[in-house]
Amino acid sequence: MKRALVFVVVLLGALSAFFVLRAAREIPEPERRISAEANGDSLMGRKLFVTKSCVTCHQVRGVGGRAGPPLDVIVGGESPTSADFLAGMWRGAPIMVELQRLEIGYQIDLEGDELLHLAAFASDPQAQDTFTIDDVPLQMQELFLDEAYVLEEDLDDFYDRYRGEEWYDFSDGPPHD
């Protein structure tokens, strides 16, 4: 009886292993979504520059707000790479988040692919060459911040204020009071 029980257990174990290994072979490799050298679509970035309200604080070809640095391609110089653009956004993120909170009441949410599209627009002279005030709805033009944003406090004090602070998770949209 013991021998039969051991045989059944071993048989069930072997069958389980067979089906697990078979299923593992049928699972496709995870789809590679973004390569290390991913590029965005500059025309999509141009559209996002307006629809995500970047134009409220940043200019391209003299169109937009002046609170943040202009995002024009450097004429006759080297255009920023996507990595350089994203690194600049990362360095400026605390100030951008604070300004968004002050001016619009919430943090603008950007997905990874949208950041790549914006980076492509920031480095593509052809996409920027045709960008005009007509690309920006009148209601948004009224929101342009016409002066450079100046912190009322020292930049180190600004960063100290947010070190260790919990940030709101904006994945579900802006906070509601």
Secondary structure, 3 states (H helix, E strand, C coil): CHHHHHHHHHHHHHHHHHHHHHHHHHCCCCCCCCCCCCCCCHHHHHHHHHHCCHHHCCEECCEECCCCCCCCCCCCCCCCCHHHHHHHHHHHHHHHHHHHHHHCCCCCCCCHHHHHHHHHHHCCHHHHHCCCHHHCCHHHHCCCCCCCCCCCCCHHHHHHHHCCCCCCCHHHCCCCC
